[in-house]
Amino acid sequence: MNNIIIIGSGITGLTIGSELQKRKIDFKIFDSRESIGGKIQTFRICKMNLDKGFQVLLRNYPSLKIFPEINDIEYMDFKSGFIINKNNTFFKLLNPLKNLSGIFYYNRFPGFSFKDKVLLLKLYLMKNKIKNDQKPLDFLKNFGFSKSFINDFFVTFFQGVFLDKSLNIPLNYFLFIFKLFATGKVSIPVNGINEIPRTISKKIDPNKINLNSKIKKITKNQIICSDNKKYKFDKLICTNPQIESIFDTEINQNIFKEIKYNGTSCFYFTVTITNIEEKIIYLFPESNLISSLYFIKVTDNKHIVSISSLNKTCSIDDMKKEFIGYFNNIKNLNYLKRFVVDEALPVMNSFYNYNSCSFMEYSTNIFFCGDFLASPSLNGAIESGENLAKGIF
Ligand SMILES: Cc1cc2nc3c(=O)[nH]c(=O)nc-3n(C[C@H](O)[C@H](O)[C@H](O)COP(=O)(O)OP(=O)(O)OC[C@H]3O[C@@H](n4cnc5c(N)ncnc54)[C@H](O)[C@@H]3O)c2cc1C
């Protein structure tokens, strides 16, 4: 009898669970959290579903093909384009790849020259993988984009996606994500981002998922929970690199101890506001606090505004002041919630192995997988889980 234990009920652990369930292979999932989803959490606050951090689903992520039911979720789709604040004025930037008129007429944003528009098209039409180890910012500069478009658009938008102002990520991964944003739908489930792991978990027998089960120690063939219960394993699958730190010295190879994470914070307020557009991402290239925000209408005179910041120490009052500074037609600004996520996305490292095998055989019976071995996204987590299930079962 094979005892298979998976640590983690995030997207990676759930993907492996659903693949094993499909193959009628027995397993147990353990997670220290009280709910499934790992980094993908939604909280019910004041009768509203608030996500722990601004997370979107790119509906054309290739790995979603193994979960067609994710497509059936009810979504709020973002409009394709941005509103950028520059010199105290809001400019709407239409996506010229989806709306050809965006090339010629409507985009009045001063940093978006005709040459930039043509280059955007050229970038999109470029073949999928290029042999080039330049950093994305050097690549964009050498490609010919204007300095202002690189700073006001590429840096301002993608720093929020990769949680890194210097966009220090593999160039091919940057181009892959750019194309997905440029051409596909960008959505959040109406009931919150946690609807995605919930949907995947429906493919798994709930008795196989043990929540509130923190693993405190791992030896070469058993895990020990914080309540001291012990479980033997024939195969152990760890979906987070920090799990290595609780390995017995006999088995710990200290492979992942250098992995670091970037963090972010996200504020939610309710507000009465006019002259804004809903469901479109606002960008603030001149702000040190706000990287992006969006509005959703709750009632005729009430919106929720979700504001993301790379500054994890920003206070609620400072964020309020900054927000009011940009929008003068505001009434009733009420604080709802602030989430600080210290360990959101892994910083570029040697394991950040976009598009290769994406899991690791650590020893004969212990395996690692997860976004940190693929790419830091839902797509990377599913891909890593699927590859592991295919590779070892
Ligand atoms: C703020 C933020 C914004 C993001 N934005 C996007 C986005 O817009 N689009 C996108 O595609 N992706 C986004 N991501 C990335 C995406 O959420 C992750 O890549 C994905 O959820 C990782 O899933 P995972 O299963 O690999 O890891 P995790 O979700 O980290 O799962 C690992 C699990 O292991 C459990 N665990 C660890 N140690 C132990 C232990 N000792 N005992 C028991 N359990 C343990 C943890 O509790 C956790 O539940 C974002 C992430 C964050 C945080």
Ligand as a Chemical Component Dictionary entry (heavy atoms), coordinates in Angstrom:
data_LIG
# 
_chem_comp.id                   LIG 
_chem_comp.type                 NON-POLYMER 
_chem_comp.pdbx_formal_charge   0 
_chem_comp.three_letter_code    LIG 
# 
loop_
_chem_comp_atom.comp_id 
_chem_comp_atom.atom_id 
_chem_comp_atom.alt_atom_id 
_chem_comp_atom.type_symbol 
_chem_comp_atom.charge 
_chem_comp_atom.model_Cartn_x 
_chem_comp_atom.model_Cartn_y 
_chem_comp_atom.model_Cartn_z 
_chem_comp_atom.pdbx_ordinal 
LIG C1  C1  C 0 -0.612 39.152 -3.459  1  
LIG C2  C2  C 0 -0.467 38.141 -4.547  2  
LIG C3  C3  C 0 -0.809 38.486 -5.856  3  
LIG C4  C4  C 0 -0.731 37.534 -6.869  4  
LIG N1  N1  N 0 -1.208 37.847 -8.113  5  
LIG C5  C5  C 0 -1.364 36.856 -9.015  6  
LIG C6  C6  C 0 -2.072 37.098 -10.228 7  
LIG O1  O1  O 0 -2.591 38.199 -10.460 8  
LIG N2  N2  N 0 -2.184 36.071 -11.120 9  
LIG C7  C7  C 0 -1.630 34.835 -10.878 10 
LIG O2  O2  O 0 -1.775 33.928 -11.726 11 
LIG N3  N3  N 0 -0.960 34.578 -9.734  12 
LIG C8  C8  C 0 -0.827 35.545 -8.806  13 
LIG N4  N4  N 0 -0.192 35.287 -7.619  14 
LIG C9  C9  C 0 0.548  34.028 -7.476  15 
LIG C10 C10 C 0 -0.329 32.813 -7.135  16 
LIG O3  O3  O 0 -1.253 33.121 -6.126  17 
LIG C11 C11 C 0 0.606  31.706 -6.670  18 
LIG O4  O4  O 0 1.568  31.480 -7.670  19 
LIG C12 C12 C 0 -0.096 30.375 -6.373  20 
LIG O5  O5  O 0 -1.235 30.559 -5.594  21 
LIG C13 C13 C 0 0.905  29.452 -5.661  22 
LIG O6  O6  O 0 0.278  28.240 -5.355  23 
LIG P1  P1  P 0 1.110  27.065 -4.668  24 
LIG O7  O7  O 0 0.147  25.976 -4.389  25 
LIG O8  O8  O 0 2.305  26.743 -5.486  26 
LIG O9  O9  O 0 1.693  27.656 -3.294  27 
LIG P2  P2  P 0 0.913  28.164 -1.991  28 
LIG O10 O10 O 0 -0.343 28.802 -2.373  29 
LIG O11 O11 O 0 1.904  28.953 -1.220  30 
LIG O12 O12 O 0 0.575  26.809 -1.195  31 
LIG C14 C14 C 0 1.459  26.192 -0.297  32 
LIG C15 C15 C 0 0.651  25.682 0.895   33 
LIG O13 O13 O 0 1.517  24.922 1.729   34 
LIG C16 C16 C 0 1.099  25.099 3.059   35 
LIG N5  N5  N 0 2.221  24.783 3.982   36 
LIG C17 C17 C 0 3.484  25.287 3.927   37 
LIG N6  N6  N 0 4.206  24.792 4.961   38 
LIG C18 C18 C 0 3.403  23.973 5.671   39 
LIG C19 C19 C 0 3.569  23.162 6.848   40 
LIG N7  N7  N 0 4.740  23.127 7.503   41 
LIG N8  N8  N 0 2.510  22.449 7.287   42 
LIG C20 C20 C 0 1.320  22.467 6.622   43 
LIG N9  N9  N 0 1.097  23.215 5.510   44 
LIG C21 C21 C 0 2.125  23.958 5.035   45 
LIG C22 C22 C 0 0.730  26.581 3.123   46 
LIG O14 O14 O 0 -0.152 26.841 4.201   47 
LIG C23 C23 C 0 0.071  26.798 1.758   48 
LIG O15 O15 O 0 -1.347 26.667 1.844   49 
LIG C24 C24 C 0 -0.236 36.218 -6.579  50 
LIG C25 C25 C 0 0.139  35.883 -5.271  51 
LIG C26 C26 C 0 0.004  36.817 -4.266  52 
LIG C27 C27 C 0 0.312  36.404 -2.847  53 
# 
loop_
_chem_comp_bond.comp_id 
_chem_comp_bond.atom_id_1 
_chem_comp_bond.atom_id_2 
_chem_comp_bond.value_order 
_chem_comp_bond.pdbx_ordinal 
LIG C1  C2  SING 1  
LIG C2  C3  SING 2  
LIG C2  C26 DOUB 3  
LIG C3  C4  DOUB 4  
LIG C4  N1  SING 5  
LIG C4  C24 SING 6  
LIG N1  C5  DOUB 7  
LIG C5  C6  SING 8  
LIG C5  C8  SING 9  
LIG C6  O1  DOUB 10 
LIG C6  N2  SING 11 
LIG N2  C7  SING 12 
LIG C7  O2  DOUB 13 
LIG C7  N3  SING 14 
LIG N3  C8  DOUB 15 
LIG C8  N4  SING 16 
LIG N4  C9  SING 17 
LIG N4  C24 SING 18 
LIG C9  C10 SING 19 
LIG C10 O3  SING 20 
LIG C10 C11 SING 21 
LIG C11 O4  SING 22 
LIG C11 C12 SING 23 
LIG C12 O5  SING 24 
LIG C12 C13 SING 25 
LIG C13 O6  SING 26 
LIG O6  P1  SING 27 
LIG P1  O7  DOUB 28 
LIG P1  O8  SING 29 
LIG P1  O9  SING 30 
LIG O9  P2  SING 31 
LIG P2  O10 DOUB 32 
LIG P2  O11 SING 33 
LIG P2  O12 SING 34 
LIG O12 C14 SING 35 
LIG C14 C15 SING 36 
LIG C15 O13 SING 37 
LIG C15 C23 SING 38 
LIG O13 C16 SING 39 
LIG C16 N5  SING 40 
LIG C16 C22 SING 41 
LIG N5  C17 SING 42 
LIG N5  C21 SING 43 
LIG C17 N6  DOUB 44 
LIG N6  C18 SING 45 
LIG C18 C19 SING 46 
LIG C18 C21 DOUB 47 
LIG C19 N7  SING 48 
LIG C19 N8  DOUB 49 
LIG N8  C20 SING 50 
LIG C20 N9  DOUB 51 
LIG N9  C21 SING 52 
LIG C22 O14 SING 53 
LIG C22 C23 SING 54 
LIG C23 O15 SING 55 
LIG C24 C25 DOUB 56 
LIG C25 C26 SING 57 
LIG C26 C27 SING 58 
# 
